[in-house]
Amino acid sequence: MIGLIGGIAGVCLGVVGYLRSVRAVRECSALVQGSVGSHGTVDPRALRDVAVVRYDALNEMSGQLSFSMALLNALGDGLVLSSINGRQQTRTYAKVVEAGKGAQELSPEEEQAIKAARLGQAQPQRDKPSMVTARLAASRDVAGMPQASTD
């Protein structure tokens, strides 16, 4: 009789433990996905990864006045802005980025900016175009964004 009661109690404790673990997994998943709210959680849609790649796009200009800048969230969605500077004109392009890939064809410098932003590279690579990156806290708004310095 005591064995039967102990077995039933063990099964009940096992079911309670299982239900608690299912609830904990559900709560953790909601926190990771950002559906709980902004009470100390990270919103995966917030601007988080920023990188700037400076380069000489045209033979007529030097000083690395052209640039590509990636602005991405934790999911790799965002945009890449490019400015091609010449003596007579400057052209600016904006391209959509989804999951770290361009919706349109990207230049090598734009791809490099996206890769640097996703990796959070902090130091410029001297054998390639000058690059400045900044990792932003997801809880900060765009207006509070730190200014990235250039070389």
RONU-951165 format. One record per residue (C-alpha): residue number from 1; y, z, x. Coordinates in Angstrom, 3 decimals, always signed. Last residue first. Example, Ala and Ser with C-alpha at 12.3 -4.5 7.8 and 13.67 -1.06 7.14 Angstrom:
<rs>
{num=2, Y=-1.060, Z=+7.140, X=+13.670}
{num=1, Y=-4.500, Z=+7.800, X=+12.300}
</rs>
This chain:
<rs>
{num=151, Y=+57.147, Z=-39.189, X=+40.033}
{num=150, Y=+57.795, Z=-38.737, X=+36.343}
{num=149, Y=+58.171, Z=-35.461, X=+34.490}
{num=148, Y=+56.403, Z=-34.820, X=+31.212}
{num=147, Y=+58.696, Z=-33.113, X=+28.700}
{num=146, Y=+57.038, Z=-30.284, X=+26.822}
{num=145, Y=+56.511, Z=-30.899, X=+23.082}
{num=144, Y=+58.250, Z=-28.414, X=+20.821}
{num=143, Y=+59.549, Z=-31.187, X=+18.546}
{num=142, Y=+56.021, Z=-32.639, X=+18.305}
{num=141, Y=+54.611, Z=-29.416, X=+16.858}
{num=140, Y=+52.564, Z=-26.942, X=+18.835}
{num=139, Y=+49.175, Z=-25.749, X=+17.479}
{num=138, Y=+47.259, Z=-28.477, X=+19.263}
{num=137, Y=+48.372, Z=-27.230, X=+22.661}
{num=136, Y=+49.419, Z=-30.255, X=+24.622}
{num=135, Y=+47.745, Z=-31.701, X=+27.701}
{num=134, Y=+50.254, Z=-33.611, X=+29.815}
{num=133, Y=+49.796, Z=-36.708, X=+31.881}
{num=132, Y=+51.782, Z=-38.599, X=+34.507}
{num=131, Y=+50.410, Z=-41.770, X=+36.050}
{num=130, Y=+51.662, Z=-43.940, X=+38.878}
{num=129, Y=+49.765, Z=-47.208, X=+39.024}
{num=128, Y=+46.563, Z=-47.063, X=+41.081}
{num=127, Y=+45.902, Z=-46.007, X=+44.690}
{num=126, Y=+48.067, Z=-42.900, X=+44.220}
{num=125, Y=+46.145, Z=-41.449, X=+41.275}
{num=124, Y=+48.618, Z=-39.276, X=+39.425}
{num=123, Y=+47.610, Z=-35.642, X=+38.885}
{num=122, Y=+46.943, Z=-33.889, X=+35.571}
{num=121, Y=+44.127, Z=-35.934, X=+34.078}
{num=120, Y=+43.577, Z=-34.718, X=+30.513}
{num=119, Y=+40.419, Z=-36.818, X=+30.133}
{num=118, Y=+41.436, Z=-38.255, X=+26.753}
{num=117, Y=+45.004, Z=-38.824, X=+27.936}
{num=116, Y=+43.858, Z=-40.486, X=+31.164}
{num=115, Y=+41.490, Z=-42.800, X=+29.269}
{num=114, Y=+44.202, Z=-43.777, X=+26.797}
{num=113, Y=+46.714, Z=-44.437, X=+29.596}
{num=112, Y=+44.137, Z=-46.484, X=+31.535}
{num=111, Y=+43.372, Z=-48.574, X=+28.455}
{num=110, Y=+47.092, Z=-49.257, X=+28.042}
{num=109, Y=+47.355, Z=-50.210, X=+31.720}
{num=108, Y=+44.375, Z=-52.581, X=+31.443}
{num=107, Y=+46.044, Z=-54.285, X=+28.452}
{num=106, Y=+44.635, Z=-53.571, X=+25.005}
{num=105, Y=+43.240, Z=-55.934, X=+22.366}
{num=104, Y=+44.012, Z=-54.607, X=+18.902}
{num=103, Y=+42.508, Z=-51.607, X=+17.051}
{num=102, Y=+42.390, Z=-49.955, X=+20.456}
{num=101, Y=+39.557, Z=-47.555, X=+21.192}
{num=100, Y=+39.753, Z=-43.777, X=+21.724}
{num=99, Y=+38.417, Z=-42.954, X=+18.260}
{num=98, Y=+41.089, Z=-45.169, X=+16.670}
{num=97, Y=+44.134, Z=-46.308, X=+18.644}
{num=96, Y=+46.939, Z=-48.267, X=+16.966}
{num=95, Y=+49.196, Z=-50.424, X=+19.130}
{num=94, Y=+52.945, Z=-50.192, X=+19.701}
{num=93, Y=+54.723, Z=-52.799, X=+21.854}
{num=92, Y=+58.129, Z=-52.824, X=+23.543}
{num=91, Y=+59.716, Z=-55.777, X=+25.283}
{num=90, Y=+62.605, Z=-55.447, X=+27.708}
{num=89, Y=+64.875, Z=-58.313, X=+28.649}
{num=88, Y=+66.834, Z=-60.095, X=+31.376}
{num=87, Y=+65.733, Z=-58.312, X=+34.556}
{num=86, Y=+62.283, Z=-57.392, X=+33.226}
{num=85, Y=+60.813, Z=-54.263, X=+31.641}
{num=84, Y=+57.535, Z=-54.188, X=+29.721}
{num=83, Y=+57.421, Z=-51.127, X=+27.450}
{num=82, Y=+54.071, Z=-50.030, X=+26.069}
{num=81, Y=+53.344, Z=-47.507, X=+23.327}
{num=80, Y=+49.759, Z=-46.400, X=+22.634}
{num=79, Y=+48.877, Z=-44.915, X=+19.290}
{num=78, Y=+46.899, Z=-42.186, X=+17.622}
{num=77, Y=+43.244, Z=-41.362, X=+17.056}
{num=76, Y=+41.098, Z=-39.889, X=+19.827}
{num=75, Y=+39.649, Z=-37.203, X=+17.511}
{num=74, Y=+41.600, Z=-34.444, X=+19.289}
{num=73, Y=+44.877, Z=-36.279, X=+18.636}
{num=72, Y=+46.363, Z=-39.065, X=+20.717}
{num=71, Y=+49.702, Z=-40.273, X=+22.124}
{num=70, Y=+49.139, Z=-42.852, X=+24.900}
{num=69, Y=+52.104, Z=-44.100, X=+26.926}
{num=68, Y=+52.245, Z=-47.442, X=+28.740}
{num=67, Y=+55.058, Z=-48.024, X=+31.217}
{num=66, Y=+57.312, Z=-50.596, X=+32.858}
{num=65, Y=+60.001, Z=-49.381, X=+35.281}
{num=64, Y=+57.602, Z=-49.053, X=+38.220}
{num=63, Y=+60.322, Z=-49.458, X=+40.835}
{num=62, Y=+60.064, Z=-53.212, X=+41.143}
{num=61, Y=+61.145, Z=-56.087, X=+38.938}
{num=60, Y=+60.812, Z=-59.870, X=+39.455}
{num=59, Y=+57.035, Z=-59.733, X=+39.946}
{num=58, Y=+56.580, Z=-58.424, X=+36.413}
{num=57, Y=+54.549, Z=-55.495, X=+35.089}
{num=56, Y=+55.404, Z=-53.017, X=+37.840}
{num=55, Y=+53.666, Z=-49.831, X=+36.737}
{num=54, Y=+54.003, Z=-46.445, X=+35.052}
{num=53, Y=+51.081, Z=-44.873, X=+33.171}
{num=52, Y=+52.015, Z=-42.094, X=+30.755}
{num=51, Y=+49.486, Z=-39.729, X=+29.198}
{num=50, Y=+49.492, Z=-37.501, X=+26.124}
{num=49, Y=+46.614, Z=-35.670, X=+24.436}
{num=48, Y=+47.152, Z=-33.126, X=+21.670}
{num=47, Y=+49.031, Z=-34.468, X=+18.664}
{num=46, Y=+47.551, Z=-32.701, X=+15.644}
{num=45, Y=+44.732, Z=-34.321, X=+13.620}
{num=44, Y=+42.006, Z=-32.037, X=+15.051}
{num=43, Y=+43.890, Z=-29.005, X=+13.641}
{num=42, Y=+43.031, Z=-26.068, X=+15.858}
{num=41, Y=+42.673, Z=-22.714, X=+14.161}
{num=40, Y=+45.034, Z=-19.769, X=+14.441}
{num=39, Y=+45.820, Z=-19.652, X=+10.719}
{num=38, Y=+46.360, Z=-23.401, X=+10.414}
{num=37, Y=+44.000, Z=-24.033, X=+7.561}
{num=36, Y=+40.249, Z=-23.696, X=+6.971}
{num=35, Y=+39.589, Z=-27.446, X=+6.989}
{num=34, Y=+40.180, Z=-27.827, X=+10.714}
{num=33, Y=+36.829, Z=-29.518, X=+11.401}
{num=32, Y=+35.950, Z=-26.896, X=+14.019}
{num=31, Y=+36.898, Z=-24.056, X=+11.695}
{num=30, Y=+34.888, Z=-25.532, X=+8.800}
{num=29, Y=+31.854, Z=-25.905, X=+11.080}
{num=28, Y=+32.166, Z=-22.293, X=+12.159}
{num=27, Y=+32.286, Z=-21.151, X=+8.520}
{num=26, Y=+29.219, Z=-23.233, X=+7.568}
{num=25, Y=+27.273, Z=-21.952, X=+10.589}
{num=24, Y=+28.154, Z=-18.351, X=+9.678}
{num=23, Y=+27.083, Z=-18.892, X=+6.040}
{num=22, Y=+23.720, Z=-20.355, X=+7.113}
{num=21, Y=+23.226, Z=-17.418, X=+9.517}
{num=20, Y=+23.914, Z=-14.903, X=+6.757}
{num=19, Y=+21.443, Z=-16.622, X=+4.406}
{num=18, Y=+18.742, Z=-16.594, X=+7.103}
{num=17, Y=+19.296, Z=-12.900, X=+7.841}
{num=16, Y=+19.034, Z=-12.020, X=+4.129}
{num=15, Y=+15.819, Z=-14.065, X=+3.831}
{num=14, Y=+14.318, Z=-12.342, X=+6.893}
{num=13, Y=+15.257, Z=-8.887, X=+5.592}
{num=12, Y=+13.547, Z=-9.675, X=+2.290}
{num=11, Y=+10.414, Z=-10.930, X=+4.094}
{num=10, Y=+10.303, Z=-7.757, X=+6.191}
{num=9, Y=+10.750, Z=-5.537, X=+3.126}
{num=8, Y=+7.868, Z=-7.372, X=+1.373}
{num=7, Y=+5.670, Z=-6.862, X=+4.423}
{num=6, Y=+6.560, Z=-3.166, X=+4.716}
{num=5, Y=+5.773, Z=-2.633, X=+1.010}
{num=4, Y=+2.403, Z=-4.374, X=+1.430}
{num=3, Y=+1.580, Z=-2.370, X=+4.552}
{num=2, Y=+2.431, Z=+0.903, X=+2.807}
{num=1, Y=+0.000, Z=+0.000, X=+0.000}
</rs>
